[in-house]
Every structure is written in structure tokens, then in C-alpha cells.
Amino acid sequence: MGFLFRWLAALGLLALTYNPTGLSYAHWAQAGFADRKSLVVLAGLVLFAAYAVYLRATLRSIGALGMILVAALVAALLWVLYDWGWLALDNGALNQWLGILALSVILGVGLSWSIIRQAISGQADVDDSDS
């Protein structure tokens, strides 16, 4: 349940930032930047802070190599689905959603890795103290 929540939160953050429906921060900022400059900047800073938390946690948890590995696994899964004819890649909006989904899986795994590792190995992760 914890992984599902973290993954859905990452998916929500990414979809809120940009998605092909036109209902996203990127579209809103482009359309209303002149009229609502202060709100656009505030919302952008809130999104930036959320990304900083997510990316820092993911990098500390699985690192850049882990992020590449998860991305490769998602890409391989999509390749298999394409090879079997279950996925067509001729729809631009679908491709964008697949990209958002792939990035959300990377962030979801990164945020949940300590819990997944503890469940598999029985060992808890402890962060290093800076003091």
C-alpha cells in the first residue's frame, strides 16, 4: 500500500506539472503568465520544492544507476508490449502519458526503495548523520 501511495503521488506531481490534456501547470503558466505572474511563480516554486524532495530522496535511495536501471526495465516492458502488439506507439498523447508513467515509476521506486529492500532482506536502512 505504501508503494502505491508514493507512486500515485509521483504520478500526480508529474501530471500536474505537464500532461497532454492541456490541464497542467505548464499550459496554465503559458496561457496566463502576463495576468497572474505572481501565482505562476509561486506555483512553480512549490512544484520545484516537491521535485527537489522527490529527486533527492530518489538519488539517495537508488542513485543515478538505480534510476537508469528502473528506466531500462520500464523501457524493456514497453518494448515487450509493443512487440506482442499490445501497444501501438503512433499516438502522441499516449506516448507522453507513457513517459509520465515511466518517470513516476522511477520516482515511486526511489521513494519506496528502503521499504522494499527491508521487506526483501529484513534489513533496515539508516541515513548517515551529518553531525
Phi, psi and omega in degrees: 000323180297316179297317181301316179297314181295320179293317179295325177295318177295317177299317178297317179298314180294316180291327176293325180289311179205138170204160185285357181283342183093355178257078182208168178301317182300315180291318180297317181295320179293321184283326187239023186297319184291323184277325187236048185303317182293320178292321178297316179294315179299312179297321178296320178292323176296315177297319178299317178296318179296317177296323178299317179295311182297313183291321178297314179297319180293315179295321178290328185279304185245347178074175181295320179296321177295321178296318178296319180296315179297318178299319179295320178296317178295317179297319179295320177297316178296324178297316179298314180298322177292315180299323181279357178082011180273351183222126175253137184253025181266001180256113183299319180295319178297319179298321178294319177296322177296322176296316177298317178298316180297315178296323179293326176295318179300311180293321179297317177294317180299318179287335185255359189301319180299320179291318179297315181297319179295321179294323181284312188261341184081003180255136179270146173270142176231128178290146176290144176273138179276352184274000000 
